[in-house]
Structure formats: C-alpha cells, structure tokens
Amino acid sequence: MFEKIYNDLLDFKAVGGGTVVDVSGIGIGRDIEFYVCLSRYTKVNIVACTGFWAERKILPYFAERGIDYHTELFVKELTQGMGTTTVKAGVIKVGNSGDRFTRLEEMTYRAAARASRRTGAAIVTHGTQFAKKQAEILLEEGADPTRVIISHLDAAYDLDLERDKDSHGKVSTSATTTLAPRDGLRPPTPCRMRKESNWCWK
C-alpha cells in the first residue's frame, strides 16, 4: 500500500500538487505515522483531521462521552497533537448517516463548531442528504460559515435533472445549483480542496 500511495503522491506533485487533505477521522483508518512517513519521502504536505464519521464508526469509548469531552478532544488534537503524537490536526471532520441524523452525530457537529470557534480550524462535513441541517447546527453553534466545507456534492444520487439546470438549461453538478435551491442556502464558492466537488460558503 505504501508504494501505491507513494507513487500517487509523486504523480500528484509532478503536476503541481503540494498538499493533500485527508479526512479519515478517528476510528476509520487515520494513521498519523503513515502520513508522516509518506510526507517525509514525497515532500507533499499531508493535512490530517480530528473528528468522526457517521455514528456506526464512532467507537463506544467516544460514543459514551458528551459534548464537552468531544470539544476538548478536537481542540487538543488541533493544538497539541493527534492521539499520542505531537502531530497536529489541520481540519475537523464530521459526518452523519445517509438515512438519518442521529443525536450522537448532531453532538459531534456541535462539538466541531465549538472547537472551530476556539481554534479557527475548518470543518469538513460528510454527505449532502442533510446539508441544510448540517449548516443549521454549525451556524447555531457560532461556526464561521467561510470555514465550513460540505463534501460529496457531486454524488449522482443528489442530482435532480430539473432542479439542477443552469441558466442555459444544461444540467450542472456544481453546488451553486445543487445545494442552494434545494436547501435555501445562498450559493457557495468553490474551495477545491479535493478532487471531489467540495464547496464552502463565502
């Protein structure tokens, strides 16, 4: 696996890439020492995250703890180091289930917003089925909307052939036509942090 990712990063660097943001949160494959090793040998910056994906991947140890614990965990990983390392996270990852938004998931969103307010770190969300709810929760907690990125807006299951036509009658897969009309949010501006269509409000 190291060789494959190593070569991919070298290819990325050869076409001008300099930084990769990895949003594999706690419990879903985050490997800090692996990232450090890859970065050292490829000279590509790898920004890792704190935070969690959907409830089904939040380990019981964390699921049993409250919002204050999660807020402090995120702040600690952003300002002191992730896990037992001194490598600091660069962003906060939050996610929710595809068919529902659980209370535990909502709590992690609120903790992420509070940690973002204290540190200035950006928040990267997962899934678009509940994009409006994601935004409402984060903004209720005082998150800076210019520091929020909604991911996976290019997902085929979110495409509506009537709703997503642009001013020329052509179907667009941009968040400007996918997120804003459906959820009542003002059109976002592209952040282009990853290959997918990720967007943030500005």
N, C-alpha and C positions, 0 to 999 in steps of 0.2 A: 504494500500500500504506500509506503514511504516513497518508493521510486516513482510510482504513478503520479502522486501529488507533487513531488519534487519537479518532475518534468513538466507537469501542467503549469506550475508556478513560473518555471523558466520561460515557457512559451508566453505566458501572460506578461512577464517582464519584457520579453523581446519585442512585444508590440506596444510597449509604453506603460504597462501597468506597474503600479508601485505599491498599492495597498489592497488587501483583501479583508473584508469584514465578515467574520464567521459568527453566525448566530445559533450555534449548537449550545443551548443553555445547560444548566446544571442537570445532570442525570440523563442527557440524551447524546452523549458522545464527546462532550468537551474534554480535550486533552491538552492541558497547558504545556507540559514538557514537549509534547509532539510539535505544537505550534512554534515553540521557542527554537527547537532544532531545525524545523523547516525554514523559519525566518533567517536563522543564522547562516544556513548554507545557500539559500537562494537570494538573500538580501531583499526580499519582499516583506513589507510590513504586514503582519497579521494581527488584526484587532479582534480580540475575543470578547465575549459578553458575560455578564451576570444575568440572572433571571431564569425563568422557566418557560416551558411549552405548555401544552394542554394538561388538564388535571390528571389524565391517565398516566402521564410520565413524571408526575411530581411524587417523589419518594415519600413514604409515610412520615419519616422523620421531619420533613419540611411541611407536609400537609397538615400536621397536627399543631403547627405553630401559627401565631397570629400576625396581624399586620405590622406591629412594631418590630417583631423579630425579622420579618422579611425586609422591611425598610432598612434596618440596620445591617442586615446581610448584604443587601445591594450596595449600600454606601461603603461598607467595609471592603467589598471586592473592587469597587471603583477607586477607592482612595488608598488602600493598603496592599491588597493583593487577593487573588482568587484562590480559594481553598487554603492549602498550607504554603502556597508560594508567595513571592513578593511581586508577581506579575499582575499588573492592574488591568481590570476590565475596561473597555473603551465605550461600550454601549450597554443598554439594558434590554433584554429580550422578554417579551410576554406573549402568551398565546391563549387560545381558547378552543374548545371542541367545535367540530364542524356543525353539529346539530343542536347545540345549546351553549349557554354561557353560565357556568356553574358559579356558586358563591365563592369557592376557593379561587377560581380563575379571576373573578372580579377583585378579590382581595389582593392578588398579585399585581393586578393593574394599578390599584390604588397605591400599593407599596412602591411600585415602579415610579409613579408620578411624584410621590413624596421624595424618593431618592433622587430623582431627576432635578427637582426644585433645589435640593441641597447641593448637588454636585454639578449641575449643568449638563449631565450626560444625556445623549439622545436615547429615545425609546423606539424600539423596532417591534411592531406587532406581527402576529401571525393570523392569516385568514381574513377574508373580506366579508363573510356572511353577516358578521356583526360589526361592520366598520363604524356605523353610527354609534352603537353602544360603546365601542372601544373609545371613540373620540369623546363621548359624553362623560364617561368615567374619568378619563385622563384630565379633561378640562375642569371637571368638578373639583379635582384634587389640586388644581393650580399648575398643571404641566404647561410648559411653553409650547404652543402648537407648532412653532417653527422647529421644534426638536422632536417631533413625532413622525415616524415613518410607518405607513400602512403597507404591508407586503402582499405579494401574490395577486396584484390587481390584473395580471394577465391571464389568470386562470380561466380556462374555457367554460367552466360551469357558471361563471359570473357574467358571461357575455349575453346580452339581450339585443337581438338584431334590430328591434325597433328603437329601443331606448338609446342605444349607443351609436346612432348615426351622427356624423358630424354635420357641419353647415352645408356640405356639398352632397349630403345624402349617402355618404360612404360610412361603413362600419369602422369605428375607431376602437382600438384596445387601450387607449390612454385613460388615465384616471380622471382626466378632465370630463370625459363623458360617461365613465363607468361609475365613479364614486359620487360626484357632485349631484347629478339629477336625482339619483335614486335615494340618497340619504340626506339631501337638503344641506349638504356642506358646500362651502364655496370651493371653486376649482383649485386643486393643488398645483404645485410647481414641481417638476421632476428633480429628484435628488441624485438618481443614477449611482447608487452605492453598490448595486449588484447587477448581475446580468438580467434578472427579472425586472418587471415593471414595479418598482418601489417608488413611492411618492411621499412628499411631506407638504404640509401647509406653509405658505409664506405670505 
